[in-house]
């Protein structure tokens, strides 16, 4: 009998993030950052995350962890709730309706 191999990480075909949510959050971060006149590199430094990761978050390519969300919000001078509310406002109405 052959032993089952253990695969670490997410299952094949699964996504790391919901692309609609990731895009809305990234858009909210970018909008808040530009309103405050903060460069992406400066935001990354203030939030203590990699600049490349900040760029991927803003482009909706990465969904940040809760810790990163809170760090980014603090670096932007806002609460996590405020940042998430801005992201939620960018979601399409049909997304919120559950379609």
N, C-alpha and C positions, 0 to 999 in steps of 0.2 A: 504494500500500500504506500502510495506517495504522500509525503507530507505537504500540506497546503503552505504555500509561501505567504509570508506576511508582507504586505505592501504598505509602506508608510506614505503619509500625505493624503491628499484628497483623491476620491475615486476618479477613474478615467472619465473624461467627458464633463466633469462637474466644473462649474465656474467659481472663481474666487469671490465674485461680487455680482450683484445685480447691476447691469450696465446703466439702467435708467437712474437708479439711486446714486451710483458712482458719478454719473455725469452731473446730476443735480447738486450733489455735495461739492464736487470740484468747481462748478460754476459759482456756487455761493462763496467758496474760499477765494476764488479769483476776484469776484466782485468786491468782497470785503477788503481784500488786500489792495486792490487798485484804488478804492475809495480813500484808503488811508495813505496812499502814496508809498507803500512798502514794496521793495523789490522782492522777487521770489527767493533769491538767495538770502536776503535779510530775514524773511519770514522763516525760512528753513533753519537759519541759525538761531533765531529767537525761540522757535519751537523745539529745537534740538533734534531735528530730523535731517536726513540727507537731502540736499538740494534736488537731486534727481527724483527722489521719492515725492517731494513737494510738487514737482512738475507732473509726475504721473497721477497724483491725486487731482490736481487741477484739470488735467485732461480727461479725467474719468477712467483712467486705465487701472488704478488701484483703489480699493476701498480701504480706508485707514481703520486701524483698531480704535477702540474707544479711548485708549490712552492717547493716541495720536490726535484724535478729534479734540480732546480737551487741551492738549498742548498747543494745537493750532489756534483754537479759540482764544486761549490765554495770550498767545503771541499777537493776536489781532486785537486784543483789548476788549474782548467780549466773552460772554458766557457760552458754554457748550450749547445750552438751550437756545440762545439767540442765533448761533451759527446753524444749528439744526433747523430752526424755524425758517431761516432764509433758504436753506436747501429744500425744505418741504414746499415752500412757495414756488420753487422752480419746477416741481414735479408736474407732469401733465395731469389734468383733471381725471382722465380715464384711468390713470395709474392709481390714483387715490380711491377711485370707485371700485377697484379690485378687478378690472377687466384684463 
